């Protein structure tokens, strides 16, 4: 008994496991304690079986999402079996995204070998409380999948260009798929301007749910995407709680539009304080150091990339500016 006790004490001083499944006692206190210890040492990701637990670091973690980090997951996961539990892979959103991607590719390969119906579709569910980091995590997943798609495109382009003497056709198809990845990623700024707002708990809170479907070719290239949105919080348009803002778009327009555009849209000389729907909660800025002028520029760039014509953009902004007068 004494020996057992001693062993437990030694175990406690070890650092917590990357996968909580390995805990001697998988109960709430030990789970929370492990997560806290990892968080305090700068590790925001921890596996619990196949599930990834992510804690919001509330700061930029640049190298955590760098190209070199991505490459570690390509090489590591390809070398390993797809089994997170057994491998000593660092917990990361990339591990989850890669697992989904490689399962899909494997299923494609199996399908071509025999015609049985094999389930190719993969899904990733991102859930958590307000301000936990769902929006950002979803963008990290999309960025990783888009990068894998570009990587697949490059590999298949190499095959094409070596086997065919004409390279003009392959370069145009490559450009096409490149912009497809960008289109998918640039849907985010558009959705966020019109659907996100500052709340008490989160300065960029999505006030709607979304389901994103990304389609891939069996080569691993991204073919397209569709996004469904659910249950937009419409009441926010006319009323916000103290310390909360209306949807970003109104502040972006009032702060980001040039003088000429403002005149065209009937907003000359007017600002955030001049409209009830943007001034009633006495909250007009963001605490997260994001400037509405910058997100406005990003929005216009994204609208172009996603494929809104110049006329459509103007019409959308006209309707939005009309709402300000409510």
C-alpha positions as semicolon CSV with decimal commas, in nm:
position;residue;x (nm);y (nm);z (nm)
1;X;0,000;0,000;0,000
2;X;0,282;0,232;0,095
3;X;0,448;0,172;-0,241
4;X;0,125;0,250;-0,426
5;X;0,088;0,577;-0,238
6;X;0,445;0,674;-0,322
7;X;0,385;0,598;-0,688
8;X;0,078;0,823;-0,696
9;X;0,273;1,109;-0,544
10;X;0,542;1,082;-0,806
11;X;0,282;1,066;-1,081
12;X;0,126;1,389;-0,963
13;X;0,446;1,583;-1,013
14;X;0,471;1,469;-1,375
15;X;0,326;1,699;-1,629
16;X;-0,032;1,624;-1,731
17;X;-0,075;1,400;-2,038
18;X;-0,147;1,534;-2,388
19;X;-0,446;1,303;-2,393
20;X;-0,660;1,306;-2,079
21;X;-0,757;0,944;-2,148
22;X;-0,421;0,857;-1,992
23;X;-0,516;1,005;-1,654
24;X;-0,529;0,746;-1,375
25;X;-0,860;0,893;-1,259
26;X;-1,062;1,055;-1,534
27;X;-1,294;1,264;-1,320
28;X;-1,382;1,632;-1,333
29;X;-1,129;1,762;-1,075
30;X;-0,832;1,584;-1,230
31;X;-0,948;1,681;-1,579
32;X;-0,978;2,050;-1,486
33;X;-0,646;2,042;-1,301
34;X;-0,468;1,891;-1,602
35;X;-0,620;2,146;-1,839
36;X;-0,520;2,429;-1,608
37;X;-0,162;2,306;-1,575
38;X;-0,130;2,277;-1,953
39;X;-0,291;2,617;-2,002
40;X;-0,056;2,779;-1,750
41;X;0,243;2,640;-1,938
42;X;0,109;2,793;-2,262
43;X;-0,062;2,484;-2,408
44;X;-0,415;2,569;-2,514
45;X;-0,494;2,232;-2,678
46;X;-0,548;1,896;-2,508
47;X;-0,694;1,572;-2,642
48;X;-0,960;1,378;-2,461
49;X;-0,976;1,063;-2,668
50;X;-1,073;1,173;-3,019
51;X;-1,203;1,505;-2,887
52;X;-0,987;1,816;-2,882
53;X;-1,036;2,058;-2,594
54;X;-0,932;2,415;-2,676
55;X;-0,899;2,696;-2,423
56;X;-0,903;3,058;-2,537
57;X;-0,555;3,209;-2,484
58;X;-0,691;3,565;-2,525
59;X;-0,383;3,668;-2,718
60;X;-0,226;3,621;-3,060
61;X;-0,035;3,296;-3,087
62;X;0,139;3,352;-3,418
63;X;0,374;3,057;-3,447
64;X;0,103;2,817;-3,332
65;X;-0,064;2,861;-3,673
66;X;0,240;2,918;-3,893
67;X;0,314;2,734;-4,216
68;X;0,588;2,536;-4,040
69;X;0,342;2,418;-3,774
70;X;0,106;2,308;-4,052
71;X;0,384;2,114;-4,220
72;X;0,455;1,927;-3,896
73;X;0,100;1,792;-3,905
74;X;0,120;1,689;-4,272
75;X;0,436;1,491;-4,217
76;X;0,356;1,356;-3,871
77;X;0,007;1,242;-3,948
78;X;0,100;1,093;-4,283
79;X;0,373;0,890;-4,117
80;X;0,156;0,784;-3,826
81;X;-0,153;0,575;-3,827
82;X;-0,458;0,800;-3,805
83;X;-0,489;0,713;-3,440
84;X;-0,448;1,022;-3,223
85;X;-0,456;0,820;-2,902
86;X;-0,156;0,605;-2,979
87;X;0,058;0,861;-3,154
88;X;0,249;1,124;-2,960
89;X;0,124;1,404;-3,181
90;X;0,084;1,748;-3,023
91;X;-0,283;1,830;-2,966
92;X;-0,394;2,094;-3,217
93;X;-0,691;2,188;-3,436
94;X;-0,468;2,086;-3,726
95;X;-0,464;1,728;-3,597
96;X;-0,845;1,717;-3,607
97;X;-0,864;1,881;-3,950
98;X;-0,596;1,652;-4,088
99;X;-0,767;1,345;-3,951
100;X;-1,091;1,443;-4,128
101;X;-0,908;1,520;-4,453
102;X;-0,702;1,201;-4,461
103;X;-1,005;0,987;-4,367
104;X;-1,186;1,138;-4,665
105;X;-0,893;1,073;-4,900
106;X;-0,860;0,715;-4,770
107;X;-1,230;0,657;-4,829
108;X;-1,195;0,795;-5,184
109;X;-0,914;0,547;-5,247
110;X;-1,113;0,257;-5,102
111;X;-1,409;0,352;-5,318
112;X;-1,210;0,335;-5,638
113;X;-1,090;-0,013;-5,542
114;X;-1,435;-0,158;-5,475
115;X;-1,777;-0,017;-5,550
116;X;-1,930;-0,068;-5,207
117;X;-2,088;0,241;-5,061
118;X;-1,821;0,380;-4,832
119;X;-1,891;0,686;-4,623
120;X;-1,660;0,955;-4,756
121;X;-1,819;1,258;-4,588
122;X;-1,647;1,381;-4,274
123;X;-1,774;1,632;-4,024
124;X;-1,608;1,851;-3,763
125;X;-1,823;1,993;-3,485
126;X;-1,703;2,306;-3,305
127;X;-1,898;2,375;-2,989
128;X;-1,842;2,577;-2,674
129;X;-1,972;2,863;-2,464
130;X;-1,976;3,229;-2,562
131;X;-1,624;3,361;-2,614
132;X;-1,462;3,017;-2,604
133;X;-1,319;3,063;-2,956
134;X;-1,556;2,879;-3,192
135;X;-1,542;3,143;-3,467
136;X;-1,163;3,159;-3,468
137;X;-1,127;2,781;-3,443
138;X;-1,354;2,732;-3,743
139;X;-1,139;2,976;-3,942
140;X;-0,825;2,785;-3,838
141;X;-0,982;2,461;-3,964
142;X;-1,082;2,624;-4,294
143;X;-0,736;2,773;-4,339
144;X;-0,573;2,434;-4,284
145;X;-0,806;2,255;-4,527
146;X;-0,752;2,528;-4,787
147;X;-0,376;2,492;-4,748
148;X;-0,401;2,113;-4,786
149;X;-0,606;2,171;-5,099
150;X;-0,340;2,402;-5,244
151;X;-0,078;2,142;-5,155
152;X;-0,282;1,872;-5,335
153;X;-0,329;2,100;-5,634
154;X;0,046;2,158;-5,653
155;X;0,117;1,784;-5,640
156;X;-0,135;1,700;-5,910
157;X;-0,009;1,995;-6,121
158;X;0,339;1,848;-6,108
159;X;0,205;1,517;-6,233
160;X;0,014;1,689;-6,511
161;X;0,299;1,909;-6,627
162;X;0,545;1,620;-6,635
163;X;0,310;1,400;-6,835
164;X;0,196;1,663;-7,082
165;X;0,403;1,896;-7,292
166;X;0,156;2,184;-7,278
167;X;0,176;2,365;-6,947
168;X;-0,065;2,645;-7,031
169;X;-0,375;2,439;-6,951
170;X;-0,244;2,324;-6,614
171;X;-0,144;2,673;-6,501
172;X;-0,492;2,808;-6,571
173;X;-0,660;2,528;-6,377
174;X;-0,418;2,591;-6,094
175;X;-0,516;2,958;-6,086
176;X;-0,880;2,857;-6,080
177;X;-0,844;2,631;-5,778
178;X;-0,620;2,883;-5,601
179;X;-0,889;3,148;-5,611
180;X;-1,146;2,891;-5,502
181;X;-0,962;2,845;-5,171
182;X;-0,948;3,222;-5,128
183;X;-1,320;3,254;-5,206
184;X;-1,404;3,000;-4,939
185;X;-1,184;3,171;-4,679
186;X;-1,303;3,520;-4,771
187;X;-1,662;3,428;-4,694
188;X;-1,567;3,481;-4,328
189;X;-1,517;3,860;-4,325
190;X;-1,850;3,906;-4,506
191;X;-2,040;3,688;-4,261
192;X;-1,871;3,851;-3,964
193;X;-1,941;4,211;-4,064
194;X;-2,312;4,143;-4,103
195;X;-2,356;3,870;-3,842
196;X;-2,111;3,941;-3,559
197;X;-2,126;4,198;-3,282
198;X;-1,958;4,302;-2,961
199;X;-2,130;4,144;-2,661
200;X;-2,046;4,165;-2,292
201;X;-1,833;3,850;-2,316
202;X;-1,689;3,866;-2,664
203;X;-1,599;4,152;-2,898
204;X;-1,651;3,945;-3,211
205;X;-1,943;3,725;-3,116
206;X;-2,123;3,542;-3,397
207;X;-2,492;3,610;-3,346
208;X;-2,591;3,317;-3,569
209;X;-2,506;2,952;-3,616
210;X;-2,347;2,823;-3,932
211;X;-2,300;2,499;-4,118
212;X;-2,020;2,503;-4,373
213;X;-1,998;2,233;-4,635
214;X;-1,672;2,216;-4,826
215;X;-1,656;1,988;-5,130
216;X;-1,333;1,821;-5,238
217;X;-1,225;1,638;-5,550
218;X;-1,075;1,297;-5,490
219;X;-0,732;1,444;-5,563
220;X;-0,775;1,650;-5,247
221;X;-0,845;1,977;-5,428
222;X;-1,117;2,201;-5,294
223;X;-1,406;2,229;-5,542
224;X;-1,646;2,461;-5,368
225;X;-1,837;2,535;-5,052
226;X;-2,183;2,620;-4,932
227;X;-2,269;2,789;-4,605
228;X;-2,601;2,775;-4,424
229;X;-2,670;3,019;-4,144
230;X;-2,922;2,975;-3,866
231;X;-3,115;3,184;-3,616
232;X;-2,962;3,528;-3,664
233;X;-3,035;3,743;-3,360
234;X;-3,261;3,996;-3,536
235;X;-3,365;4,193;-3,227
236;X;-3,007;4,325;-3,192
237;X;-3,075;4,547;-3,493
238;X;-3,299;4,776;-3,290
239;X;-3,194;4,708;-2,934
240;X;-2,871;4,614;-2,756
241;X;-2,792;4,556;-2,391
242;X;-2,567;4,804;-2,212
243;X;-2,205;4,745;-2,307
244;X;-2,297;4,573;-2,633
245;X;-2,293;4,695;-2,992
246;X;-2,514;4,654;-3,293
247;X;-2,377;4,447;-3,584
248;X;-2,023;4,545;-3,688
249;X;-2,131;4,657;-4,035
250;X;-2,293;4,983;-3,916
251;X;-1,982;5,101;-3,731
252;X;-1,762;4,987;-4,019
253;X;-1,961;5,196;-4,266
254;X;-1,982;5,506;-4,049
255;X;-1,611;5,497;-3,971
256;X;-1,473;5,347;-4,292
257;X;-1,657;5,516;-4,577
258;X;-1,487;5,801;-4,761
259;X;-1,648;6,145;-4,787
260;X;-1,773;6,088;-5,142
261;X;-1,921;5,747;-5,062
262;X;-2,087;5,889;-4,751
263;X;-2,252;6,158;-4,962
264;X;-2,374;5,902;-5,214
265;X;-2,525;5,694;-4,935
266;X;-2,689;5,993;-4,764
267;X;-2,460;5,983;-4,461
268;X;-2,264;6,304;-4,513
269;X;-2,152;6,459;-4,187
270;X;-2,311;6,180;-3,983
271;X;-2,140;5,944;-3,740
272;X;-2,208;5,665;-3,493
273;X;-2,362;5,903;-3,238
274;X;-2,620;6,034;-3,484
275;X;-2,824;5,716;-3,513
276;X;-3,035;5,555;-3,247
277;X;-2,951;5,199;-3,345
278;X;-2,575;5,257;-3,310
279;X;-2,576;5,495;-3,014
280;X;-2,848;5,367;-2,782
281;X;-2,622;5,134;-2,582
282;X;-2,345;5,394;-2,538
283;X;-2,092;5,144;-2,671
284;X;-1,926;5,229;-3,000
285;X;-1,582;5,069;-3,001
286;X;-1,421;4,729;-2,961
287;X;-1,198;4,624;-2,672
288;X;-0,997;4,373;-2,874
289;X;-0,785;4,632;-3,058
290;X;-0,967;4,568;-3,385
291;X;-1,047;4,889;-3,572
292;X;-1,374;4,915;-3,764
293;X;-1,192;5,102;-4,042
294;X;-0,969;4,799;-4,096
295;X;-1,249;4,543;-4,093
296;X;-1,438;4,765;-4,339
297;X;-1,146;4,746;-4,583
298;X;-1,126;4,371;-4,526
299;X;-1,500;4,341;-4,591
300;X;-1,483;4,522;-4,926
301;X;-1,187;4,310;-5,033
302;X;-1,372;3,994;-4,927
303;X;-1,690;4,096;-5,112
304;X;-1,488;4,137;-5,432
305;X;-1,312;3,804;-5,382
306;X;-1,632;3,612;-5,308
307;X;-1,783;3,749;-5,630
308;X;-2,018;4,036;-5,551
309;X;-2,029;4,274;-5,848
310;X;-1,965;4,645;-5,788
311;X;-2,338;4,715;-5,833
312;X;-2,440;4,443;-5,588
313;X;-2,199;4,580;-5,331
314;X;-2,342;4,930;-5,361
315;X;-2,698;4,797;-5,332
316;X;-2,616;4,595;-5,021
317;X;-2,455;4,899;-4,859
318;X;-2,751;5,119;-4,957
319;X;-2,995;4,885;-4,783
320;X;-2,766;4,869;-4,480
321;X;-2,738;5,250;-4,461
322;X;-3,116;5,276;-4,497
323;X;-3,153;5,064;-4,183
324;X;-2,952;5,318;-3,985
325;X;-3,247;5,558;-4,003
326;X;-3,479;5,325;-3,810
